[in-house]
């Protein structure tokens, strides 16, 4: 993802340019719109072509981060709906994000455990190779 995705000066990007700026595909951007994941409807040029704003790109960056950390589409949609509803539901947004954070932290700890197991196995093989080399079999 390029820094264009968060530059406030960006206005009216085509869908191809928005895809390039966010690292997503045109298909994914269309899906985000169709499935109710965008914060606001994407503006259209008189020709009907999509024109993505800096705010759209910033929202897409957030969606991408939520998805990359394992948040399901239904939860992303719920979060988007809460944000679209405006002020007054911050407690619900906070609960949703805290629950997701807890899952991400649990996943991170599980990944750390897996990494420790892999490191242990690597250490055993490295030790074995050193022994074989010292014995002249390497």
C-alpha positions as MATLAB code, in Angstrom:
seq = 'XXXXXXXXXXXXXXXXXXXXXXXXXXXXXXXXXXXXXXXXXXXXXXXXXXXXXXXXXXXXXXXXXXXXXXXXXXXXXXXXXXXXXXXXXXXXXXXXXXXXXXXXXXXXXXXXXXXXXXXXXXXXXXXXXXXXXXXXXX';
ca = [
       0.000    0.000    0.000;
       1.331    3.398   -0.890;
       1.181    6.550    1.166;
      -1.385    7.885   -1.307;
      -3.969    5.925    0.681;
      -3.756    8.355    3.576;
      -2.898   11.604    1.790;
      -5.649   14.176    2.445;
      -4.934   15.905   -0.884;
      -6.128   12.900   -2.902;
      -9.493   13.495   -4.516;
     -11.445   11.781   -7.209;
      -9.339    8.728   -7.901;
     -10.647    6.241  -10.418;
     -11.273    2.721   -9.198;
      -8.055    1.578  -10.906;
      -6.064    4.309   -9.150;
      -7.764    3.541   -5.828;
      -6.889   -0.122   -6.285;
      -3.262    0.770   -6.974;
      -3.153    3.139   -3.984;
      -4.568    0.570   -1.564;
      -2.998   -2.598   -2.941;
      -6.421   -4.138   -3.470;
      -8.016   -5.313   -6.667;
     -10.760   -3.480   -8.511;
     -12.933   -6.522   -7.823;
     -12.321   -6.209   -4.069;
     -13.191   -2.514   -4.066;
     -16.436   -3.215   -5.900;
     -17.182   -6.011   -3.435;
     -16.614   -3.695   -0.465;
     -19.174   -1.286   -1.927;
     -21.699   -3.936   -2.892;
     -21.496   -5.704    0.466;
     -22.056   -2.569    2.548;
     -18.536   -2.292    3.912;
     -17.803    1.260    2.808;
     -18.468    4.060    5.247;
     -20.157    6.265    2.640;
     -21.223    5.679   -0.948;
     -18.340    6.337   -3.324;
     -18.920    9.449   -5.412;
     -19.534    9.080   -9.112;
     -18.378   11.256  -11.987;
     -21.040   12.446  -14.445;
     -19.984    9.487  -16.598;
     -20.926    7.144  -13.739;
     -17.345    6.143  -12.991;
     -16.386    5.849   -9.340;
     -14.313    8.669   -7.836;
     -12.602    7.731   -4.562;
     -11.790   10.461   -2.045;
      -9.046   10.560    0.572;
     -11.687    9.686    3.181;
     -12.699    6.632    1.125;
      -9.086    5.522    0.922;
      -8.540    6.000    4.652;
     -11.626    3.893    5.357;
     -10.384    1.189    2.964;
      -7.045    1.131    4.831;
      -8.955    0.502    8.068;
     -11.058   -2.234    6.454;
      -7.924   -3.844    5.092;
      -6.340   -3.864    8.548;
      -9.426   -5.355   10.156;
      -9.594   -8.074    7.506;
      -5.832   -8.737    7.691;
      -6.151   -9.332   11.432;
      -8.928  -11.859   10.923;
     -12.103   -9.849   11.404;
     -14.903  -11.518    9.495;
     -16.972   -9.768    6.855;
     -20.075   -9.786    9.076;
     -18.180   -8.000   11.848;
     -16.644   -5.519    9.430;
     -20.126   -4.823    8.082;
     -21.434   -4.348   11.636;
     -18.592   -1.939   12.405;
     -19.277    0.007    9.197;
     -22.995    0.188   10.046;
     -22.197    1.503   13.518;
     -19.880    4.145   12.084;
     -22.435    5.168    9.459;
     -25.056    5.558   12.184;
     -22.991    8.380   13.655;
     -22.552    9.461   17.242;
     -24.191    7.700   20.144;
     -22.999    4.149   19.593;
     -19.346    4.530   20.508;
     -19.746    1.951   23.286;
     -20.859   -0.660   20.742;
     -17.951    0.204   18.431;
     -15.545   -0.022   21.352;
     -16.925   -3.408   22.422;
     -16.604   -4.749   18.886;
     -13.028   -3.514   18.514;
     -11.984   -4.722   21.977;
     -13.384   -8.190   21.282;
     -11.488   -8.265   17.998;
      -8.313   -7.046   19.730;
      -8.627   -9.870   22.265;
      -8.876  -12.399   19.411;
      -5.877  -10.851   17.657;
      -3.827  -11.027   20.870;
      -4.815  -14.682   21.376;
      -3.863  -15.453   17.766;
      -0.572  -13.628   18.245;
       0.246  -15.672   21.345;
      -0.611  -18.901   19.526;
       1.679  -17.851   16.671;
       4.455  -17.109   19.181;
       4.033  -20.607   20.626;
       4.262  -22.120   17.140;
       7.359  -20.040   16.432;
       8.993  -21.274   19.660;
       8.330  -24.860   18.579;
       9.853  -24.203   15.161;
      12.877  -22.502   16.746;
      13.341  -25.498   19.050;
      13.270  -27.879   16.072;
      15.727  -25.673   14.142;
      18.046  -25.693   17.166;
      17.927  -29.495   17.318;
      18.840  -29.822   13.635;
      21.614  -27.243   13.911;
      23.011  -29.049   16.931;
      22.817  -32.384   15.105;
      24.660  -30.981   12.081;
      27.428  -29.565   14.292;
      27.839  -32.980   15.920;
      27.959  -34.705   12.554;
      30.526  -32.184   11.308;
      32.682  -32.733   14.400;
      32.504  -36.468   13.827;
      33.692  -35.939   10.246;
      30.479  -37.177    8.632;
      29.300  -33.753    7.402;
];
